[in-house]
Each structure stands twice: as structure tokens, then as C-alpha cells.
Amino acid sequence: MGNKIALFIIAFLVWCCLRWPPDTQHYLIGIAVAAFVAILTGDLFTGKAKIFFQIKRYLWFALYAGLFLKEWVRANIDIALRLARPQLSIDPDIIEVKTSLTSDAALTVLANTLTLTREMITVDIDTQKGVLILHSINARAGARSGKDSIAQFEQILKKIYEN
């Protein structure tokens, strides 16, 4: 039941942020939609609903979002340069990156982060071993940047999802 309540609150808050300025009719619809989503998918949402009421996780998420945005801009500039100047090295390969994250949500966010901020695409996630299998545009640089990214993002994601 706690999962459904947490999902209802989060879904309604997102609805409120998307629907601005305040309007009673739209908020009533938001309550109905948030309740519908919470009833249908609340059991799939999370195993620990209490983590959504810990403010420190939101502060860590704000730090993660800032770091992610900085790295995302850098990655987009790098890809644009590779497209504009084809003589830059491209050496594709599949690499494996070990992580200490254990939760499915943390591994998924890390995989998506690496996909969006490095010249990589996540091919597979081995949750048993904590290994991300990535396709890298530049394998030598990708292995280094993958490990750097893991170290950079892993600690923050651990504090958001696992502590």
C-alpha cells in the first residue's frame, strides 16, 4: 500500500508541475489520473516506498542532475566534432564495465547515463555480476571514460537508490 501512496504523490506532483498555473478542474483530473496509475502500477513501482520521503535523496539527485547535464553537453559537442571531422579516431568495440550497484533502478539509470554522456550504447546489463556491457565508438578511450564515469556517477547513484 505504501508503494501506491508514494506513486500517487509523485505522479500528482509531476502533474501539478506540468499543469501550471493552478486550475481546480485540471487538478481534479490529475488526482484521478494519479490514482489510476498508482492502483494499476503501484506494486511494480518500488520495493521501498519510504525512500521517496527522504529529502537527502532529492539533494543527491540535484547534484547528479547537474553533473549529468555537464557531461551530456560535453558528449554532444564531442559527437558533433566527430561528425564534422571524420579524421577523428573511431575504433568500435564491446567493453564490459564492473559496477558495485545492485538495485535494478540504479543499474538502469547508470546504463542510461553512460549511453547519453559517453560515446557508448548499453548492450546488456548483468544484474547478477553487476556488469554493464557497452558498445563504444572509441574502445580505448571508451574503456577509460567508462571507468571514470562509473566512479563519477556510481557514488551518487548509490546514495540516491541504495543507501
Backbone bond lengths (Angstrom), bond angles and torsions (degrees), N, CA, C in turn:
res aa  C-N    CA-C-N  psi(-1)  N-CA   C-N-CA  omega(-1)  CA-C   N-CA-C  phi
1 M - - - 1.455 - - 1.529 111.25 -
2 G 1.326 116.48 -35.25 1.464 120.48 179.04 1.512 112.18 -62.71
3 N 1.345 116.30 -35.90 1.469 120.51 177.89 1.518 110.91 -61.68
4 K 1.314 116.08 -42.71 1.456 120.60 -177.81 1.529 111.09 -68.13
5 I 1.323 116.64 -38.42 1.465 120.05 178.40 1.531 110.28 -66.64
6 A 1.336 116.60 -44.13 1.468 120.29 178.75 1.525 110.34 -62.15
7 L 1.315 117.71 -43.53 1.463 120.99 179.46 1.524 110.69 -65.58
8 F 1.333 117.42 -39.38 1.468 120.53 177.80 1.526 110.25 -60.70
9 I 1.322 117.07 -46.94 1.469 120.71 -178.40 1.529 110.75 -63.13
10 I 1.323 117.08 -45.88 1.463 120.36 -179.46 1.528 110.75 -64.86
11 A 1.326 117.69 -44.57 1.471 120.97 -179.83 1.522 110.61 -63.46
12 F 1.322 117.23 -39.91 1.459 119.67 179.82 1.524 111.45 -69.13
13 L 1.338 117.48 -39.28 1.464 119.97 177.51 1.527 111.67 -64.32
14 V 1.319 116.58 -39.71 1.468 119.65 176.27 1.520 109.50 -63.50
15 W 1.322 117.61 -43.29 1.462 121.59 177.85 1.528 110.12 -58.51
16 C 1.330 116.16 -44.35 1.469 120.01 -179.31 1.529 111.44 -63.22
17 C 1.320 117.02 -38.75 1.467 120.21 179.06 1.526 110.98 -68.37
18 L 1.309 117.09 -35.16 1.456 120.43 -179.77 1.527 112.16 -77.37
19 R 1.291 116.28 -26.17 1.460 121.06 -178.73 1.519 109.44 -108.17
20 W 1.296 116.50 89.66 1.456 121.41 -179.07 1.503 108.13 -130.31
21 P 1.266 124.18 138.12 1.461 130.87 7.49 1.540 112.20 -78.72
22 P 1.328 115.97 167.22 1.469 120.66 -175.88 1.527 112.49 -58.20
23 D 1.324 114.19 140.23 1.455 121.97 178.92 1.529 107.16 -151.47
24 T 1.305 117.18 121.88 1.462 122.28 -174.44 1.524 112.33 -56.68
25 Q 1.304 117.56 -44.43 1.463 121.33 -178.01 1.526 111.22 -60.48
26 H 1.312 116.86 -44.54 1.462 119.61 -179.29 1.527 111.95 -71.05
27 Y 1.319 117.55 -31.87 1.461 119.37 176.61 1.523 111.48 -69.16
28 L 1.315 117.73 -35.63 1.470 120.13 175.79 1.524 110.48 -65.16
29 I 1.319 116.84 -40.31 1.466 120.22 175.37 1.523 109.71 -64.31
30 G 1.330 117.00 -40.35 1.461 121.56 178.13 1.518 111.98 -60.80
31 I 1.306 117.29 -40.33 1.469 120.97 177.26 1.527 109.79 -63.00
32 A 1.327 116.45 -43.98 1.461 119.91 -179.58 1.534 111.24 -64.63
33 V 1.320 116.96 -44.64 1.467 120.33 -179.55 1.526 110.90 -66.49
34 A 1.325 117.67 -44.16 1.464 121.06 179.51 1.529 110.83 -62.60
35 A 1.339 117.42 -40.14 1.467 120.52 177.75 1.528 110.86 -65.67
36 F 1.323 116.94 -41.50 1.460 121.35 179.21 1.528 110.49 -61.65
37 V 1.331 116.72 -46.83 1.469 121.09 179.46 1.530 110.18 -64.20
38 A 1.325 117.12 -42.68 1.467 120.41 -178.87 1.526 111.91 -64.47
39 I 1.308 117.17 -40.07 1.466 120.58 -179.82 1.529 110.50 -66.98
40 L 1.331 116.30 -43.09 1.461 119.49 -177.24 1.519 113.79 -73.71
41 T 1.316 118.03 -39.81 1.474 120.11 -170.78 1.520 113.91 -120.64
42 G 1.306 118.52 7.75 1.465 120.88 -177.18 1.518 113.69 -59.86
43 D 1.327 118.29 -33.74 1.461 121.18 -179.35 1.527 111.84 -73.54
44 L 1.317 117.26 -22.02 1.458 121.22 179.77 1.527 112.21 -89.56
45 F 1.310 117.15 -12.17 1.456 122.49 -168.67 1.515 113.72 -67.39
46 T 1.298 118.49 -57.12 1.451 121.65 -178.38 1.523 109.76 -160.69
47 G 1.303 114.54 158.82 1.458 119.17 177.03 1.523 112.77 -89.33
48 K 1.342 116.61 -18.77 1.460 120.70 -176.99 1.528 109.40 -130.64
49 A 1.305 116.82 92.20 1.463 120.82 -176.81 1.526 112.28 -68.88
50 K 1.317 118.28 -25.54 1.465 120.40 -176.32 1.529 112.80 -64.38
51 I 1.328 118.11 -21.79 1.466 119.56 -178.88 1.526 112.12 -66.50
52 F 1.335 118.01 -20.47 1.459 120.79 -179.33 1.517 112.54 -77.32
53 F 1.313 116.93 -7.81 1.447 120.93 -179.84 1.530 111.91 -108.95
54 Q 1.320 117.51 15.77 1.461 122.47 177.57 1.525 109.01 -103.99
55 I 1.321 115.82 112.95 1.465 122.09 -174.27 1.523 111.90 -61.79
56 K 1.331 118.30 -34.27 1.467 120.15 -176.69 1.535 111.63 -60.36
57 R 1.322 117.25 -30.71 1.468 119.80 177.88 1.518 111.30 -65.58
58 Y 1.318 118.14 -35.45 1.461 121.56 178.12 1.531 110.86 -70.23
59 L 1.323 116.90 -34.37 1.469 120.09 176.43 1.530 110.40 -67.57
60 W 1.329 116.91 -42.29 1.463 120.13 175.91 1.523 110.68 -63.94
61 F 1.337 117.42 -36.38 1.457 120.41 177.90 1.524 111.10 -65.42
62 A 1.338 116.93 -37.96 1.472 119.94 177.07 1.531 110.19 -62.11
63 L 1.336 117.58 -41.22 1.460 121.13 176.33 1.529 110.48 -63.19
64 Y 1.327 116.40 -44.41 1.468 121.33 177.97 1.527 110.40 -60.25
65 A 1.326 117.72 -44.62 1.468 121.33 -178.05 1.526 110.93 -61.98
66 G 1.328 117.71 -41.32 1.461 120.63 177.52 1.517 111.98 -64.00
67 L 1.326 116.54 -45.55 1.465 121.43 178.60 1.525 110.49 -64.04
68 F 1.321 116.42 -42.46 1.457 120.77 178.68 1.530 110.69 -61.03
69 L 1.331 117.40 -45.68 1.461 120.48 -178.94 1.525 111.24 -60.87
70 K 1.325 116.82 -43.01 1.467 121.00 178.89 1.530 110.47 -60.94
71 E 1.310 116.99 -46.87 1.466 121.23 -179.19 1.519 112.13 -69.58
72 W 1.328 117.20 -33.64 1.458 121.68 178.83 1.532 110.91 -65.23
73 V 1.335 116.50 -43.67 1.469 120.56 177.56 1.522 109.65 -62.94
74 R 1.338 117.72 -44.39 1.458 121.83 179.24 1.532 111.01 -60.16
75 A 1.319 117.21 -42.35 1.462 121.49 -179.65 1.523 111.68 -66.08
76 N 1.311 116.88 -40.02 1.456 119.65 179.06 1.521 111.89 -66.62
77 I 1.310 117.39 -38.09 1.469 120.70 176.16 1.526 109.66 -65.24
78 D 1.324 117.41 -41.93 1.465 120.99 179.82 1.525 111.42 -62.47
79 I 1.325 117.22 -44.67 1.465 120.75 179.29 1.528 110.25 -65.26
80 A 1.325 117.64 -40.11 1.465 120.76 178.19 1.529 110.44 -61.81
81 L 1.337 117.02 -40.09 1.468 120.38 177.35 1.525 111.10 -65.86
82 R 1.312 117.48 -38.99 1.472 120.38 177.78 1.526 111.23 -64.03
83 L 1.307 116.73 -36.20 1.462 119.85 177.75 1.528 111.65 -72.84
84 A 1.318 116.46 -37.70 1.466 120.49 -178.46 1.532 112.08 -75.57
85 R 1.335 116.52 -32.28 1.472 120.87 -178.25 1.524 108.48 -124.09
86 P 1.321 117.42 89.96 1.470 120.96 -175.85 1.524 114.30 -63.79
87 Q 1.326 118.53 -13.66 1.460 119.13 -179.49 1.536 112.22 -73.58
88 L 1.328 118.74 -10.72 1.463 120.20 175.30 1.529 109.55 -63.65
89 S 1.307 115.98 147.65 1.465 119.86 -172.81 1.530 112.55 -66.88
90 I 1.309 113.80 134.31 1.462 121.90 172.00 1.521 105.89 -130.67
91 D 1.333 115.49 115.70 1.460 122.23 -177.32 1.529 107.72 -135.96
92 P 1.344 118.68 78.18 1.464 120.90 -173.30 1.527 112.89 -67.31
93 D 1.321 114.71 146.63 1.459 120.52 177.82 1.524 108.84 -166.23
94 I 1.314 115.52 163.71 1.466 122.67 174.09 1.525 107.48 -97.81
95 I 1.338 116.37 128.26 1.464 120.62 178.89 1.528 108.99 -125.53
96 E 1.314 114.99 154.85 1.458 121.35 175.84 1.515 108.25 -112.43
97 V 1.327 115.93 134.60 1.457 121.43 179.67 1.520 107.74 -124.46
98 K 1.325 116.57 123.70 1.466 122.88 -179.66 1.523 109.68 -85.78
99 T 1.315 115.78 138.68 1.461 121.57 177.84 1.530 109.83 -133.00
100 S 1.311 115.92 157.37 1.465 119.52 177.88 1.525 111.85 -97.00
101 L 1.326 118.16 1.49 1.459 121.00 177.92 1.528 109.52 -69.80
102 T 1.328 116.23 144.34 1.466 120.02 -176.85 1.519 113.54 -120.44
103 S 1.313 118.84 -27.51 1.468 119.38 -176.27 1.526 110.39 -78.96
104 D 1.317 115.22 147.92 1.465 120.82 179.89 1.522 111.39 -60.48
105 A 1.330 116.86 -41.29 1.466 120.26 -178.44 1.527 110.89 -64.24
106 A 1.324 117.32 -44.43 1.467 120.53 -179.42 1.521 111.13 -64.91
107 L 1.333 117.22 -42.69 1.467 120.35 178.32 1.530 111.63 -64.07
108 T 1.318 116.70 -39.11 1.457 120.49 179.23 1.521 111.23 -66.33
109 V 1.315 116.69 -44.18 1.470 119.93 178.75 1.523 110.28 -64.69
110 L 1.334 117.87 -41.23 1.465 120.36 178.00 1.529 110.90 -63.18
111 A 1.321 117.07 -43.48 1.469 120.22 179.05 1.524 110.98 -61.80
112 N 1.316 117.02 -44.00 1.462 120.22 178.28 1.524 111.42 -66.88
113 T 1.306 116.95 -36.28 1.465 120.74 178.05 1.523 110.61 -63.41
114 L 1.325 116.51 -45.89 1.462 119.69 178.71 1.524 111.34 -64.26
115 T 1.316 116.99 -37.37 1.453 120.57 178.95 1.529 111.01 -64.41
116 L 1.322 117.13 -38.12 1.463 120.41 -176.46 1.522 114.30 -87.83
117 T 1.326 118.12 -19.19 1.468 119.16 -174.50 1.521 114.21 -114.02
118 R 1.293 118.48 -5.16 1.467 122.11 178.20 1.512 107.94 -129.52
119 E 1.295 116.84 170.29 1.464 120.51 178.39 1.519 108.92 -82.50
120 M 1.330 116.74 57.46 1.463 121.88 -173.97 1.522 110.46 -137.18
121 I 1.316 114.52 158.75 1.460 122.12 170.44 1.524 106.33 -130.29
122 T 1.310 117.29 132.06 1.451 121.03 179.20 1.522 108.83 -76.40
123 V 1.328 114.89 121.89 1.460 121.28 -179.15 1.520 110.44 -91.55
124 D 1.337 116.54 -42.65 1.454 120.72 -177.17 1.520 109.25 -156.80
125 I 1.324 114.81 157.38 1.466 121.96 175.04 1.518 106.97 -126.52
126 D 1.328 116.58 120.56 1.460 121.35 175.42 1.521 107.12 -97.00
127 T 1.336 116.63 97.54 1.460 120.46 -175.58 1.524 112.31 -69.52
128 Q 1.321 117.49 -26.06 1.469 120.54 -179.70 1.532 110.69 -67.05
129 K 1.329 116.07 -43.90 1.463 121.20 -177.81 1.518 113.12 -94.99
130 G 1.335 118.00 -11.89 1.458 121.21 -176.11 1.523 111.82 69.41
131 V 1.327 116.61 41.88 1.460 122.00 -177.01 1.524 109.06 -118.13
132 L 1.334 115.31 133.17 1.453 121.71 172.44 1.519 108.08 -101.11
133 I 1.315 117.25 130.46 1.458 121.61 177.03 1.524 106.41 -104.22
134 L 1.333 115.74 118.35 1.457 121.87 -171.11 1.516 111.24 -122.25
135 H 1.315 116.37 145.80 1.465 121.82 169.90 1.518 106.05 -99.98
136 S 1.319 116.33 124.98 1.457 121.78 -176.28 1.516 110.56 -114.22
137 I 1.321 117.08 140.78 1.466 121.81 176.24 1.521 110.31 -67.71
138 N 1.323 116.02 -41.04 1.455 121.74 -179.52 1.526 107.00 -123.59
139 A 1.312 117.17 97.73 1.465 122.01 -169.36 1.522 112.97 -59.05
140 R 1.332 118.02 -45.81 1.471 119.21 -178.04 1.519 111.15 -64.18
141 A 1.320 116.92 -49.06 1.461 120.44 178.19 1.523 110.44 -70.37
142 G 1.337 116.82 -33.39 1.460 120.79 -179.44 1.507 112.97 -64.28
143 A 1.335 117.02 -40.13 1.466 120.25 178.66 1.524 109.97 -64.35
144 R 1.328 116.60 -41.73 1.462 119.85 178.82 1.519 110.97 -67.04
145 S 1.350 116.61 -49.44 1.462 119.30 -177.30 1.524 110.87 -68.69
146 G 1.344 117.48 -30.11 1.462 120.16 176.48 1.509 111.01 -63.43
147 K 1.335 116.38 -44.49 1.468 119.85 178.39 1.518 111.41 -67.65
148 D 1.335 116.63 -38.71 1.459 119.79 177.03 1.525 110.79 -64.01
149 S 1.330 115.93 -41.77 1.459 120.31 -179.99 1.518 111.15 -66.16
150 I 1.310 115.82 -39.73 1.462 119.40 177.98 1.527 108.92 -59.19
151 A 1.310 116.42 -49.55 1.464 119.89 -179.12 1.521 110.97 -62.55
152 Q 1.332 116.06 -37.72 1.453 120.86 -176.76 1.527 112.33 -71.10
153 F 1.309 116.79 -47.89 1.460 120.83 -174.72 1.528 113.15 -89.98
154 E 1.315 117.25 -27.72 1.461 121.44 -172.75 1.530 112.82 -60.33
155 Q 1.314 117.12 -44.34 1.467 120.09 -178.25 1.527 111.75 -63.88
156 I 1.329 115.72 -40.40 1.465 118.96 179.29 1.528 110.75 -68.30
157 L 1.324 116.62 -44.49 1.465 120.29 -179.55 1.532 111.21 -64.85
158 K 1.313 116.74 -33.24 1.467 120.47 177.22 1.536 109.69 -62.78
159 K 1.340 116.55 -40.36 1.463 120.11 -179.80 1.521 112.22 -72.75
160 I 1.327 116.40 -27.49 1.465 119.77 178.90 1.527 110.83 -78.23
161 Y 1.348 117.08 -46.78 1.464 120.71 -169.21 1.513 115.87 -104.21
162 E 1.327 118.68 -23.93 1.464 117.87 -169.21 1.526 115.55 -118.38
163 N 1.294 120.29 -20.95 1.474 120.17 -178.03 1.504 110.74 -81.54
